[in-house]
Amino acid sequence: RGMVVGRSSSAKGSRAFIWTSATGMQDLNTLVAVPGLVMTDALSVNKRGDILVVGQDASTHAPGQADEHEDHHAARRIFVLRPLQ
């Protein structure tokens, strides 16, 4: 389907992304709102467009103030994003 998924790092931390030639790279967190969850990695995408995603509970710290080991203690979530038909 011409899609690439993965993880990108920035000042906001790791974020799951999707890339297509039509839209370029987009943060999945801006496309799909899941309250209290940050999607940190998109692991794979299949021919139907289902995306396997890893996320964690949103931090209660302001950016740049989190404990450097906080990611190791955050609850992880694994789920599938399915495109609307």
C-alpha positions in Angstrom: 0.0 0.0 0.0 3.0 2.3 -0.1 3.2 2.9 3.6 6.2 2.8 6.0 5.8 2.8 9.8 8.4 3.2 12.6 9.7 5.3 15.4 11.1 8.8 15.3 12.8 10.6 18.2 12.6 14.3 19.0 12.5 16.7 21.9 9.0 15.2 22.7 10.6 11.7 23.0 9.9 8.6 20.8 6.8 8.8 18.6 5.2 6.3 16.2 5.0 7.5 12.6 3.5 6.6 9.3 5.0 7.7 5.9 3.4 7.7 2.5 4.6 9.5 -0.7 1.4 11.5 -0.7 1.5 12.8 2.9 5.2 12.4 4.0 6.0 11.4 7.6 3.2 12.0 10.1 3.1 11.4 13.9 0.4 8.7 14.6 -0.4 10.6 17.8 -1.6 13.5 15.8 -3.8 11.3 13.5 -5.3 9.0 16.2 -6.2 10.5 19.6 -6.0 8.0 22.5 -6.5 9.9 25.8 -3.7 9.2 28.3 -1.6 7.2 25.8 1.5 8.1 23.7 2.2 5.8 20.7 5.9 5.4 20.8 6.6 2.8 18.0 4.8 1.4 15.0 6.2 -2.1 14.4 4.6 -3.2 11.2 1.9 -2.5 8.6 0.1 -5.2 6.5 -1.6 -5.0 3.1 -4.9 -4.0 4.7 -3.3 -1.1 6.4 -3.5 -2.5 9.9 -0.6 -1.0 12.0 0.9 -2.8 15.1 1.7 -0.1 17.6 3.4 0.1 21.0 2.4 2.8 23.4 2.7 3.9 27.0 0.8 5.9 29.5 1.3 9.6 29.0 3.9 11.2 31.3 2.8 13.5 34.1 6.1 15.4 33.8 6.7 18.5 31.6 9.0 17.8 28.6 12.6 17.6 29.7 11.8 17.1 33.3 11.1 13.4 33.3 13.4 11.0 35.2 15.8 9.4 32.7 14.6 5.9 33.7 10.9 6.7 33.6 10.4 4.9 30.3 11.4 1.6 32.0 8.6 2.0 34.5 5.8 3.1 32.3 3.0 0.6 31.5 3.3 -0.6 27.9 0.3 -1.2 25.6 0.4 -3.1 22.3 -2.5 -2.8 19.9 -3.6 -2.7 16.3 -4.8 0.4 14.5 -7.2 -0.5 11.7 -8.1 1.9 8.9 -11.7 3.0 8.5 -13.4 1.2 5.6 
